Structure formats: C-alpha cells, structure tokens
C-alpha cells in the first residue's frame, strides 16, 4: 500500500537525480555500498550475488535536498542511502511510460552491477477500494504488465508482484477472478530476468495454509517464491516463522517444493502495535538494513519494499497514499536510534 495517483508526474529526469544521489551520499558521509552489498552477509540464491540498486530519484533523495528543516533533511538522507523498492503504478507510470521507467532503472543499475527491486502495483480494483484504491481494468492491466516485462527483458531485477492482492482477495468482490488475474500477470514475466515474489500477506493476517492455497492458485510454482510483511510492521522473526510455515504448506498440500521468500523490514524496527493497526502507525522505527540470509532453506533475504517516509494513506494525520510525509520519516529514523 504505497504509491497512489497523487504522485503522477512527480519523477524527475535521470540527469537531475545523478546530482541528487551524489549530494545525499556526501551529506550522509556514508558509502551507499555499505548498505547495499548482500554478498558480504553470506547466503546463496539470486539475491546474494550483487549490490542492490539505490534509486537516486526516490522521494527520500529529493527530501534530503529539499526538506524544510535540518531534521527532515537528515532523516531523508538516512532513508535515501538504503536500497528501497521502486513502485510501479499506472498512475505514476502509465502505459507508454512504464516501460521507459523500467528500462532507465535497469540500465542505470546495470552500469553499477546492481540489482534493482520493483513492486508492481496496478491490479484491477487495487486495495479493494481502500487507501490505495486504483488500478486498471483487466485487459489494460495485463497490457501494462506486458510493457514492464518487455522492458525488463533478460536483465535481472527483483519483482514483488501486487502487494496485498492475494491476502486481501477473500475480502474483495470476485476473489477467484482476482487470483486468476495475478496468475496472468505473473505469466507475463516468463522468459524474463525477473526474480519474482508474489505477495504473501504477513504473519498476523491469513493462516499459513490459507495463504499457501492462494499462492498456489496464483501460480507461485512459476515464481521464485513470495514476499511477506510488505508495508507492515511484523517482526522479522515472526515473518521468518510464517514464511517457513507457508513454504511447508505449499509443499505438503500443493506439491510445490522449494518456494523461497523475502521479508519487508523497512518499518518493523519496533514491531507491530498491540492493536494490530497498520496505517501510518505512530511509534514505529525503520528496520534492519537489507541483506541476504545465510543458511535458511526458505528466506532469501530481507528487503525494504515499502519506502519509509511515504504515507500509507489519509489516516493518523498522514497525506494521501504514496506522498512523502516528513514527520513520519523523522520519527521512523529517530525511533531506530
């Protein structure tokens, strides 16, 4: 639940943002590579082979230069230095531009021998009318995904496909059609370099066996695996246990062996609130830096999928979904110590 129509046209040119990322690193006094190299943390799998790509055009990178106060700029600088998923939505990157965005990001990442991370978020009736409502009609949606897949081609990238779409399906109209549409979208990436993870909810949402059924029906056998905790704040250990349970259910109940997982840890530094709230929850903190996981049969690594500092929606005083919210960015960094 990250990007929304409010961000249409807000991307700057890639020339402009080269200067931005240089400034961010200088201000931070940090080497970006220290936060993005996975190989040094061990582990096998496709995520341990190269650095993760840091997007120089992120809202955090802009805020690091343009924030109104020193506290806002400092917090944004910390966030901009971490590799975070680039969210593709039809509102921000409509048909005709989505492919250009992907091609530009992948080309920039290739020159740095880095691995970009995308979250594809444009399914029909997205978020089932909640804070991140939107998306495209089915035929237009699949054509948009085709454009993204074609732009990626054989070049490697992590793709987290449709956050919340499967776990939310039982609460939406036509859940079977929703699952089938996710499966159709996944199939568009066949033959590309995508390292695909279907979204798999989180440990405090659906039971592992129910989530496994949804994933199986959506074609997870054709993906690397699934992602958990996207835009949520469950603890890493809870998600690790949950991911193992989902993988076991996939194997035992559906004959799908070897499914892997990644966990979004971007805002789970303080864990979840006691009341189970998720939308712009106060008192949270950024989580550990992205890294590969060593010696785990299921978990490939932990990622920053939800960009910290971007609102979940108009709740708890936040702006519309996907907009930069300086107050939250400062709190997330401060609470992490």
PyMOL commands that set and color helices and strands:
alter all, ss='L'
color gray80, all
select helices_A, chain A and resi 5-7+14-28+33-36+39-41+46-48+59-66+70-80+98-111+127-129+138-152+169-171+175-187+208-217+220-222+236-254+326-335
alter helices_A, ss='H'
color red, helices_A
select strands_A, chain A and resi 51-52+86-88+114-120+157-161+194-199+225-228+260-264+291-292+299-303
alter strands_A, ss='S'
color yellow, strands_A
deselect
rebuild
show_as cartoon
